[in-house]
């Protein structure tokens, strides 16, 4: 896990999100134990109650279970549950903004699939003739 925290979200929520990412990435699998609250608190220099609050969110969401005297463990089906929720969140919240940007920029499916590394396919066709400009054209004459 990353040791840096951002100011845009409470630390307990960032901690929860990091555990979720580890589950989605397959770093933590069903049945795996979570690191102890004390270990995480010491390693990341945060209050143990902050770690516990982040872990409790995972329990409340049904992703993690507490086994008395043994710790917290990833529940069976946690990854599938997370994938469903994350897909719905992405399609409902993020995709509309991304799609609007794609439309605004006039990007084609080929450009999106090829990415920025294929510069020849990323130049949008223009209806106006291209002007031949040099660096001198951009600098006012009195500054040359």
N, C-alpha and C positions, 0 to 999 in steps of 0.2 A: 504494500500500500504506500501511497505517496505521503510524505511527512508534512506537506504544505497544506494550509487551510486558507480558504478565501473568506472575505468579509461579507459576501453576498448571501450567506446561508449559515444557520447555526451549526456548530461543530458536530453535534450529535446527529444532525441530518446528513452532513457530509460523510460521517462515519458509516451511517446506514447505507448511503448511496455507494460507498466504496465496497462494502460487503456484497451488495446487490451486484455490482459490476464483476466482482470476483466469482460469484455464482454463475452469472451469465457467460463469463469467459471460460468457465470450467476449472478455475483455480480451486474453488471450493465445490465439492461434490456432495450429493445426498449422503447423509450419515457422518460427514466430516465434522469434527468439533470446531467451534469458533475459538480463537485465542482467548485466554482468560481476560476478564475485565482488568485485573491488576496489571497483566502483561501489556495490554494495549495502552492503558493509562500511563504506565512508566515509559514505554517506547515512544509515545507521541506527546508526552508531557501535557496530558490533559487530566482533568478531574475524573476519578473513577465513576462518579455519578453521571458525568457526561457520556461516558462509554456505555454505562448501564442503560441510559435513556435511549441511545441509538440501538442497542441490542433489543431493548423492550419493544421498539417499533417493529423490529423484525419478527418478534414473537407475536405481536398483535396482528401482523399481516399473515400469520400462518406459515412463515418461511423457516422459522427456527423454533425448536422446542427446548425447554429447560428440563434437564434430567437431574433431579435432586442429588446433590453431592458429587456430581460428575461434570457439570457444565452445560453449555448450550451446543446443540447440534443442528445441522442443516436437515430439514424435513424432506421426506420423500416427495417428489413432485414439485419442489420449490422452483427449479429452473423452468419447468413448463409453465407454472403459474406466473412467474416473472416475465417470461417471453410473451404470454398473452397480454398481460397488463402493459408492458413496455410497448408492444406493437400498437395497442389501442391508443396509448398516450401519444406515440409518434404520429399516428395517422390523424388523430384528432387535434393535436396542438402544433406539432412541428411541420408536418407535411404541407398544410395549407400555406404557411409562410414560404416554405421552400418552393412549392409549385408556383406561387405568385411571382417569386424572384425569377424562376426559369422562364415564365411567360414574359415578364418585363424585359428580360435580356435577350429574348428570342433565341434561346439555346435549342439545339436539335438533340434528339436522343443519341445520335452518334457522338456529338460533342460531349455529352454527359458521360457516355460510356468510355470514351477515349481519354477524358480528363485533360488537364492543362499541358501534358507532355507532348501533345500533337498540335503544335502551333499552327500548322497549315490548315487544319480543319476547324480551328477555333475562330478564325477571322470571319466576322459576319459580313455577308455580301452587302454592299452599299449601293443605293440607287444613284448616288452622286459620284462624279468622277473624283478620283483621289488627287489631292493637291500635293505637289512636290514641295515639301518644306524641309529646311535645314535648321540647324541650331541657330544660325544667324537670324533666321526669320522670327524666331521666338524672342530674341533679345532686342529691345529698342535700340535704334541707331545711336542715340546719344550715349548709351552705355557700352558701345563696342570700342 
